[in-house]
Amino acid sequence: MKPLSRGYALLLMLLALAVISMSAASFFQLGLFGQRRTAELELLEKGERMDAALLSFAKLSATDQNRLPKSLDDLLRDPRYPKSIVRHLRQIEVDPMTGQKEWGLVWSEDGKGIVGVHSLSEQKPVMTLFGPQYAKFKDLPRYADWVFGQNP
């Protein structure tokens, strides 16, 4: 084999390696985007369950003063019914954006109860299309701004 043709072969091999590397990198980025999108959908599902639990807690209130839970644990076993087990939520789920069971809490104006929850993630959302029930999340800059629950 002539030295010149060996040079072309090496050049073609390097070019092929560059194309394969770029393709792998774009597939990796696409995979990360897909994972983030899946986590966002999971956040919406879990947030909706937390919202439903807060509404359930409020609806079972005998008076206006006990309409809001003082902690998320109150949703697991309602302290207003000590003789029976009343659950509004089966478990405090993991925030898919942070991987932690800790959620940000939105307190009532008087600070006596929880009216909403949100992720603690400061990451920027990748989702741009929302259904009508989540239209309020469309232009928010971070997941921590996605608040689920009653209006304070």
Phi and psi restraints in degrees (value plus and minus 20) as a CYANA .aco file:
   2 LYS   PHI     -95.0   -55.0
   2 LYS   PSI     131.8   171.8
   3 PRO   PHI     -79.8   -39.8
   3 PRO   PSI     -54.4   -14.4
   4 LEU   PHI     -87.0   -47.0
   4 LEU   PSI     -62.4   -22.4
   5 SER   PHI     -91.2   -51.2
   5 SER   PSI     -49.6    -9.6
   6 ARG   PHI     -85.5   -45.5
   6 ARG   PSI     -55.7   -15.7
   7 GLY   PHI     -85.6   -45.6
   7 GLY   PSI     -61.7   -21.7
   8 TYR   PHI     -85.2   -45.2
   8 TYR   PSI     -60.3   -20.3
   9 ALA   PHI     -83.1   -43.1
   9 ALA   PSI     -62.8   -22.8
  10 LEU   PHI     -84.7   -44.7
  10 LEU   PSI     -62.5   -22.5
  11 LEU   PHI     -82.3   -42.3
  11 LEU   PSI     -64.9   -24.9
  12 LEU   PHI     -83.6   -43.6
  12 LEU   PSI     -58.7   -18.7
  13 MET   PHI     -85.5   -45.5
  13 MET   PSI     -62.3   -22.3
  14 LEU   PHI     -85.3   -45.3
  14 LEU   PSI     -59.5   -19.5
  15 LEU   PHI     -83.9   -43.9
  15 LEU   PSI     -63.7   -23.7
  16 ALA   PHI     -83.0   -43.0
  16 ALA   PSI     -61.0   -21.0
  17 LEU   PHI     -82.7   -42.7
  17 LEU   PSI     -59.7   -19.7
  18 ALA   PHI     -84.8   -44.8
  18 ALA   PSI     -63.3   -23.3
  19 VAL   PHI     -84.0   -44.0
  19 VAL   PSI     -63.2   -23.2
  20 ILE   PHI     -84.0   -44.0
  20 ILE   PSI     -62.0   -22.0
  21 SER   PHI     -83.1   -43.1
  21 SER   PSI     -63.4   -23.4
  22 MET   PHI     -85.4   -45.4
  22 MET   PSI     -59.6   -19.6
  23 SER   PHI     -84.1   -44.1
  23 SER   PSI     -63.7   -23.7
  24 ALA   PHI     -83.4   -43.4
  24 ALA   PSI     -61.0   -21.0
  25 ALA   PHI     -84.3   -44.3
  25 ALA   PSI     -60.8   -20.8
  26 SER   PHI     -89.4   -49.4
  26 SER   PSI     -56.8   -16.8
  27 PHE   PHI     -85.6   -45.6
  27 PHE   PSI     -57.1   -17.1
  28 PHE   PHI     -83.5   -43.5
  28 PHE   PSI     -65.4   -25.4
  29 GLN   PHI     -82.4   -42.4
  29 GLN   PSI     -61.7   -21.7
  30 LEU   PHI     -83.0   -43.0
  30 LEU   PSI     -59.2   -19.2
  31 GLY   PHI     -84.1   -44.1
  31 GLY   PSI     -62.5   -22.5
  32 LEU   PHI     -84.1   -44.1
  32 LEU   PSI     -60.7   -20.7
  33 PHE   PHI     -82.0   -42.0
  33 PHE   PSI     -63.8   -23.8
  34 GLY   PHI     -82.7   -42.7
  34 GLY   PSI     -60.9   -20.9
  35 GLN   PHI     -84.2   -44.2
  35 GLN   PSI     -62.9   -22.9
  36 ARG   PHI     -84.5   -44.5
  36 ARG   PSI     -61.8   -21.8
  37 ARG   PHI     -82.3   -42.3
  37 ARG   PSI     -62.1   -22.1
  38 THR   PHI     -83.4   -43.4
  38 THR   PSI     -62.8   -22.8
  39 ALA   PHI     -83.8   -43.8
  39 ALA   PSI     -57.0   -17.0
  40 GLU   PHI     -84.0   -44.0
  40 GLU   PSI     -63.3   -23.3
  41 LEU   PHI     -84.1   -44.1
  41 LEU   PSI     -58.4   -18.4
  42 GLU   PHI     -85.7   -45.7
  42 GLU   PSI     -59.3   -19.3
  43 LEU   PHI     -81.5   -41.5
  43 LEU   PSI     -62.0   -22.0
  44 LEU   PHI     -83.3   -43.3
  44 LEU   PSI     -61.5   -21.5
  45 GLU   PHI     -84.7   -44.7
  45 GLU   PSI     -67.0   -27.0
  46 LYS   PHI     -87.8   -47.8
  46 LYS   PSI     -58.4   -18.4
  47 GLY   PHI     -83.6   -43.6
  47 GLY   PSI     -58.2   -18.2
  48 GLU   PHI     -84.7   -44.7
  48 GLU   PSI     -59.3   -19.3
  49 ARG   PHI     -85.3   -45.3
  49 ARG   PSI     -60.4   -20.4
  50 MET   PHI     -84.8   -44.8
  50 MET   PSI     -61.1   -21.1
  51 ASP   PHI     -80.6   -40.6
  51 ASP   PSI     -65.7   -25.7
  52 ALA   PHI     -82.4   -42.4
  52 ALA   PSI     -57.7   -17.7
  53 ALA   PHI     -86.8   -46.8
  53 ALA   PSI     -60.7   -20.7
  54 LEU   PHI     -84.0   -44.0
  54 LEU   PSI     -60.4   -20.4
  55 LEU   PHI     -86.7   -46.7
  55 LEU   PSI     -60.2   -20.2
  56 SER   PHI     -81.6   -41.6
  56 SER   PSI     -63.8   -23.8
  57 PHE   PHI     -79.0   -39.0
  57 PHE   PSI     -65.5   -25.5
  58 ALA   PHI     -86.2   -46.2
  58 ALA   PSI     -59.9   -19.9
  59 LYS   PHI     -87.5   -47.5
  59 LYS   PSI     -50.2   -10.2
  60 LEU   PHI    -106.1   -66.1
  60 LEU   PSI     -12.4    27.6
  61 SER   PHI     -98.5   -58.5
  61 SER   PSI     112.6   152.6
  62 ALA   PHI     -98.2   -58.2
  62 ALA   PSI     -51.0   -11.0
  63 THR   PHI    -151.6  -111.6
  63 THR   PSI     146.9   186.9
  64 ASP   PHI     -90.0   -50.0
  64 ASP   PSI     -45.1    -5.1
  65 GLN   PHI     -92.6   -52.6
  65 GLN   PSI     -42.9    -2.9
  66 ASN   PHI    -130.8   -90.8
  66 ASN   PSI      13.2    53.2
  67 ARG   PHI    -100.6   -60.6
  67 ARG   PSI     -34.5     5.5
  68 LEU   PHI    -142.3  -102.3
  68 LEU   PSI     118.2   158.2
  69 PRO   PHI     -91.3   -51.3
  69 PRO   PSI     129.8   169.8
  70 LYS   PHI    -110.4   -70.4
  70 LYS   PSI     -36.9     3.1
  71 SER   PHI    -173.6  -133.6
  71 SER   PSI     145.7   185.7
  72 LEU   PHI     -87.0   -47.0
  72 LEU   PSI     -45.9    -5.9
  73 ASP   PHI     -82.6   -42.6
  73 ASP   PSI     -46.9    -6.9
  74 ASP   PHI     -84.1   -44.1
  74 ASP   PSI     -43.5    -3.5
  75 LEU   PHI     -98.8   -58.8
  75 LEU   PSI     -44.4    -4.4
  76 LEU   PHI     -97.2   -57.2
  76 LEU   PSI     -58.9   -18.9
  77 ARG   PHI    -167.7  -127.7
  77 ARG   PSI      88.3   128.3
  78 ASP   PHI     -85.3   -45.3
  78 ASP   PSI      96.1   136.1
  79 PRO   PHI     -91.5   -51.5
  79 PRO   PSI     -31.3     8.7
  80 ARG   PHI     -95.6   -55.6
  80 ARG   PSI     -31.5     8.5
  81 TYR   PHI    -143.9  -103.9
  81 TYR   PSI      55.7    95.7
  82 PRO   PHI     -88.1   -48.1
  82 PRO   PSI     -44.2    -4.2
  83 LYS   PHI    -109.4   -69.4
  83 LYS   PSI     -31.9     8.1
  84 SER   PHI    -157.8  -117.8
  84 SER   PSI     140.2   180.2
  85 ILE   PHI    -114.6   -74.6
  85 ILE   PSI      95.2   135.2
  86 VAL   PHI    -137.9   -97.9
  86 VAL   PSI      97.7   137.7
  87 ARG   PHI    -133.2   -93.2
  87 ARG   PSI     114.6   154.6
  88 HIS   PHI    -125.8   -85.8
  88 HIS   PSI     -36.0     4.0
  89 LEU   PHI    -169.2  -129.2
  89 LEU   PSI     119.0   159.0
  90 ARG   PHI     -96.3   -56.3
  90 ARG   PSI     -58.1   -18.1
  91 GLN   PHI    -176.7  -136.7
  91 GLN   PSI     136.1   176.1
  92 ILE   PHI    -102.2   -62.2
  92 ILE   PSI      94.6   134.6
  93 GLU   PHI    -104.6   -64.6
  93 GLU   PSI     141.5   181.5
  94 VAL   PHI     -94.6   -54.6
  94 VAL   PSI     113.6   153.6
  95 ASP   PHI     -89.0   -49.0
  95 ASP   PSI      96.2   136.2
  96 PRO   PHI     -85.3   -45.3
  96 PRO   PSI     -37.6     2.4
  97 MET   PHI    -105.6   -65.6
  97 MET   PSI     -47.9    -7.9
  98 THR   PHI    -130.5   -90.5
  98 THR   PSI     -39.9     0.1
  99 GLY   PHI      57.5    97.5
  99 GLY   PSI      -7.5    32.5
 100 GLN   PHI    -135.7   -95.7
 100 GLN   PSI     137.3   177.3
 101 LYS   PHI    -104.4   -64.4
 101 LYS   PSI     -18.1    21.9
 102 GLU   PHI    -108.0   -68.0
 102 GLU   PSI     112.0   152.0
 103 TRP   PHI    -141.1  -101.1
 103 TRP   PSI     132.7   172.7
 104 GLY   PHI     -95.4   -55.4
 104 GLY   PSI     120.5   160.5
 105 LEU   PHI    -130.9   -90.9
 105 LEU   PSI     119.7   159.7
 106 VAL   PHI    -128.1   -88.1
 106 VAL   PSI     100.4   140.4
 107 TRP   PHI    -115.9   -75.9
 107 TRP   PSI     134.1   174.1
 108 SER   PHI     -83.3   -43.3
 108 SER   PSI     144.5   184.5
 109 GLU   PHI     -78.8   -38.8
 109 GLU   PSI     -54.3   -14.3
 110 ASP   PHI    -105.3   -65.3
 110 ASP   PSI     -22.8    17.2
 111 GLY   PHI      53.8    93.8
 111 GLY   PSI      -3.8    36.2
 112 LYS   PHI    -118.1   -78.1
 112 LYS   PSI     -27.5    12.5
 113 GLY   PHI    -183.9  -143.9
 113 GLY   PSI     144.8   184.8
 114 ILE   PHI    -108.2   -68.2
 114 ILE   PSI     108.8   148.8
 115 VAL   PHI    -132.2   -92.2
 115 VAL   PSI     -30.5     9.5
 116 GLY   PHI    -186.8  -146.8
 116 GLY   PSI     147.0   187.0
 117 VAL   PHI    -155.3  -115.3
 117 VAL   PSI     139.4   179.4
 118 HIS   PHI    -174.0  -134.0
 118 HIS   PSI     141.5   181.5
 119 SER   PHI     -87.9   -47.9
 119 SER   PSI     135.6   175.6
 120 LEU   PHI    -116.4   -76.4
 120 LEU   PSI     -15.1    24.9
 121 SER   PHI     -93.6   -53.6
 121 SER   PSI     113.3   153.3
 122 GLU   PHI    -113.5   -73.5
 122 GLU   PSI     -17.4    22.6
 123 GLN   PHI     -87.1   -47.1
 123 GLN   PSI     135.2   175.2
 124 LYS   PHI    -105.7   -65.7
 124 LYS   PSI     110.8   150.8
 125 PRO   PHI     -84.7   -44.7
 125 PRO   PSI     130.3   170.3
 126 VAL   PHI    -122.4   -82.4
 126 VAL   PSI     -37.1     2.9
 127 MET   PHI     -90.5   -50.5
 127 MET   PSI     114.8   154.8
 128 THR   PHI    -141.6  -101.6
 128 THR   PSI     -41.7    -1.7
 129 LEU   PHI    -127.4   -87.4
 129 LEU   PSI     105.4   145.4
 130 PHE   PHI    -146.5  -106.5
 130 PHE   PSI     129.9   169.9
 131 GLY   PHI     -91.8   -51.8
 131 GLY   PSI     151.8   191.8
 132 PRO   PHI     -79.2   -39.2
 132 PRO   PSI     -53.2   -13.2
 133 GLN   PHI     -92.1   -52.1
 133 GLN   PSI     -37.2     2.8
 134 TYR   PHI    -136.8   -96.8
 134 TYR   PSI      -4.1    35.9
 135 ALA   PHI     -77.8   -37.8
 135 ALA   PSI     -48.6    -8.6
 136 LYS   PHI     -85.8   -45.8
 136 LYS   PSI     -36.0     4.0
 137 PHE   PHI    -108.1   -68.1
 137 PHE   PSI     -28.3    11.7
 138 LYS   PHI     -70.3   -30.3
 138 LYS   PSI     -71.9   -31.9
 139 ASP   PHI    -128.2   -88.2
 139 ASP   PSI      -2.3    37.7
 140 LEU   PHI     -95.9   -55.9
 140 LEU   PSI     118.2   158.2
 141 PRO   PHI     -98.7   -58.7
 141 PRO   PSI     -34.2     5.8
 142 ARG   PHI    -172.4  -132.4
 142 ARG   PSI     139.2   179.2
 143 TYR   PHI     -83.5   -43.5
 143 TYR   PSI     -49.8    -9.8
 144 ALA   PHI     -82.3   -42.3
 144 ALA   PSI     -37.5     2.5
 145 ASP   PHI    -106.5   -66.5
 145 ASP   PSI     -29.5    10.5
 146 TRP   PHI    -100.4   -60.4
 146 TRP   PSI      73.0   113.0
 147 VAL   PHI    -114.7   -74.7
 147 VAL   PSI     108.4   148.4
 148 PHE   PHI    -129.7   -89.7
 148 PHE   PSI     111.0   151.0
 149 GLY   PHI     119.8   159.8
 149 GLY   PSI    -189.8  -149.8
 150 GLN   PHI     -93.5   -53.5
 150 GLN   PSI     137.0   177.0
 151 ASN   PHI     -92.6   -52.6
 151 ASN   PSI     107.5   147.5
